[in-house]
Amino acid sequence: MTNEEILAAHGPRESMEYDVVIVGGGPAGLSTAIRLKQLAAANGTEVSVVVLEKGSEPGAHILSGAIMDPIALNELIPNWKELGAPLNQAVTDDAYIFLSEQSGYRVPNMVLPPFADNHGNYIVSLGAVTKWLGEQAESLGVEIFPGFTGAEVLYNDNGSVKGVATGNMGVGKDGEPMESFQLGMELLGKYTVFAEGARGHLGKQVIAKFKLDADRDPQSWGLGIKELWEIDPAKHKPGFVMHTAGWPMESDTYGGAFLYHTEGNKVALGFVTGLGYSNPYLSPFEEFQRWKTHPNVRYYFENDKGEITAKRLSYGARAINASGINALPKIVFPGGALVGCDAGFLNVSRIKGSHAAIKTGMLAAEAAFVALQAGRQHDTLTAYPAAFEASWLYKELNKDRNFKNWFKHGLTIATLMNGFEQFVLRGRMPWTLRRTKPDHAYLKPASECKPINYPKPDGKLTFDRLSSVFISNTNHEEQQPAHLTLKDTAVPVAVNLAKYAGPEARYCPAGVYEFVKNEDNTDRLQINAQNCVHCKTCDIKDPTQNIVWVTPEGGGGPNYAGM
């Protein structure tokens, strides 16, 4: 049954009304909610706020490196230290290393550009920070609905957004309601804020409907894959931050890696692959596993005899915005706003987005509060983009606007030009580099590319996808319809496999997509939706844009521990 048929048979949906409905319980959404409640308390009034969070709890689906700049948190909650915010490990040293296959060159700190300076920042579990923000929001009276997805945007007759509907529960694989069926509900708001993170399911729809990205560069993305390890205390350097560029990536492929020494003898390590890569044989997951074998990296996981003694604790993956301000869409529309990575506010040069998420949530909240006090609803919050353009965040993003686009000329030129822009010009460039193609359009036919032979995992330092997904605590209700949908079921074999050698089997970091043989020896695409870690890479990189990621039942997906 279609959703319309289900509504006709089981509707109407119940509805609840709020002043502000927020879709997404990450740093951006929770900061929006907190700021609204702060303003209401300061002005002796009431503002009703609800936050929908598709994870089992705030923070369950959050994945980031993460080094956090506390600048925005200082503004939102000045006494965060006294309130126990989990920012416990300050950065003590930065190392930027260019790798060749067997060696590495550390750039002297004195010549690092300003965006590479992490003095005053903290190595955090952003999931833990998000959980803490959720506690602060609830203490202020914010209603948080964990395990509920924003599945549909609702519109007024005049076309403005009036809220969202949550997803139906208890629908079987055949699309028919089961005995456990529960109809979704409508959450109606005078304003609706979309804070779903990168490549938000509803945010993408709103951007398309209101043409918010007209005359903007296409968004560019990266796939970030992360692991958390416990290492020998003798090799642990609390607060030490290492970033690498170069091997194993080819010079024409954007990417880099990190290794952060956090508290408790743990290190967070990860690899970011720009999704504008051209070779369909490239596997971001395998590149990450290969990177760990480099002597400069392997050192932290082995003993003096070269034996791997460290223990891998967790794994996850997530697409991240990497475009910068050039691709930022309009962030307001009739009835609502985009905040955080749903709009693309991450600063890729600094590898940071949490401070931008918190700041944009605050700015959107301040604009919405003024509108509510004036009795307005469902109009355009023009004060929000005006406040952003007057903020320190705009200045930061504008200064680093060319960072990613220099990499289309290769690692060497990108390094030199970014250094020139930041050191010599101090971010006051008289030029802006533009981007014309989306990431999926860069993929070349397999016949034009060289296959990449990746080494087999050893199960000690390097691993396969399925064992990795297992420790991400990913789970979905098996009877629900697949949330990874195809516009045309013939395309994966007829086009993707025939022309591009089936890239979905390689770019997915969770083993969701698999080409298998039918009894008659023909090929078919098998979708293992149960494995999905909600990274959204397939929705971005599929060369035919035939794969569409939609929200599964609430509470499904990963449950990241300490990530």
Number of C-alpha atoms within 10 A of each C-alpha: 12 9 11 10 11 17 15 10 10 13 13 13 14 11 13 12 16 17 18 30 27 31 32 28 34 33 36 33 35 35 31 32 35 26 23 29 25 18 17 16 13 8 10 8 10 14 19 17 23 26 29 29 29 29 25 18 20 29 27 27 29 27 25 25 25 23 26 26 20 18 16 22 20 13 13 19 17 13 12 18 12 7 11 11 18 20 19 15 18 20 22 17 15 20 19 19 20 15 20 14 13 10 12 18 13 13 13 11 13 7 10 16 16 14 15 16 16 19 12 12 18 21 28 24 24 24 26 21 22 27 22 21 26 27 15 20 24 16 12 16 16 21 17 23 20 19 17 29 25 27 21 17 18 17 16 12 8 8 13 19 25 25 30 25 21 24 23 21 18 20 22 18 13 12 16 16 19 15 9 9 14 15 20 22 19 22 25 22 25 22 28 30 30 30 32 29 29 23 23 22 21 21 24 16 13 20 20 12 11 15 13 18 17 13 10 16 20 19 24 23 25 25 26 27 25 24 22 23 17 21 22 15 12 9 14 19 17 21 21 19 23 18 19 22 20 22 21 19 21 11 16 15 20 25 26 21 23 23 22 26 25 27 17 12 16 22 27 26 24 26 28 24 26 23 26 21 21 19 21 28 23 21 19 24 24 22 18 24 22 19 24 21 17 18 14 16 16 16 16 21 23 17 16 7 6 10 13 16 15 17 15 19 17 20 27 30 30 22 26 29 24 26 26 24 23 21 23 20 22 17 25 23 22 21 23 28 29 32 31 27 28 29 31 29 31 26 26 21 20 18 18 18 25 28 24 28 28 26 28 32 31 26 23 31 28 21 19 29 22 15 20 16 13 9 9 15 20 22 16 20 25 17 16 22 19 12 16 17 12 10 14 15 18 16 14 16 22 19 19 23 24 25 24 21 21 19 21 16 13 15 19 13 13 19 13 11 16 22 19 15 19 19 14 12 13 14 21 12 16 7 8 11 12 15 17 10 13 16 21 20 16 16 20 17 17 20 13 11 15 11 13 12 9 12 10 12 14 9 9 13 19 18 16 17 17 14 12 20 22 15 18 24 18 20 18 20 17 11 13 21 18 23 18 21 16 15 11 9 13 13 17 27 18 12 14 21 19 14 16 22 19 23 25 27 22 20 25 24 30 28 22 23 23 17 16 12 12 10 7 6 8 9 15 17 21 14 18 14 24 19 23 25 28 24 24 23 24 25 20 24 25 21 24 13 15 19 22 17 21 17 22 24 25 24 21 24 25 27 23 21 21 17 26
